[in-house]
Amino acid sequence: MLKFEGCTFSAAGATKNDKVYGLTVNGAEDVVIKDCAFDGTGYAAILNKGTGTLTVDHSNFYCDNIKNPIEGGQSTDNGNVTVDGCVFTGVPGNNFINFYQVADGSVHTIKDCKFAGATNNNIIRLSNKNNAAATFNITDCSYKYVSGNVDEWTGFILCQDYTNKSGVKQDFSKYQINIDNLNRPEEGSLVYVYEDGQGIIVTNYPAVTVDGSPLVFGDGESVGEE
């Protein structure tokens, strides 16, 4: 196991789109990041290209100059990811926590985290490039908007299929999302699905429970409001 404790990581790019990262995780070894701070300018504070377990514990992310604070590798089946007790301040360029493809049967936990961003930031972005079955448990988290106006693109969880326009579907029905004790604004969506080339769609939803009760997506309820 690799462990980073009490460290400060700073991406040293010129803009949010520069492909530089505060910390890149590679390989199959389990990694623990505890009581660390992430700052600087670049594409991601953490780029997770690992297949082992990644635990990010009680760390602070300063997001104003970062596109995606925690970014999954697009060609890696990430193992279990836990983000526990972290604080995300400032408005990132895109989404706070991103998953592109995960190991089949993996379990991902986001617990006791605080987010503050703009209304065009999704807190969690999920894709499913390799069509794996996985579980996402989100517990005791809170978020607020510090800028922008709420519209149809405002949401807590975005499920984004970025491959279907080329004929390869990402199946979000294989994802189980359990949300418990979430403190959030009344405005905006809890979960919505976006397909490149189509926009927001009313199909291909994951299974979602909120405080133990299934979330029902009604006809035409394109953004998965409660």
Summary of the structure (lengths in Angstrom):
residues: 226
radius of gyration: 16.3
end to end distance: 40.6
largest distance: 48.8
contacts: 788
relative contact order: 0.11
helix: 3%
strand: 50%
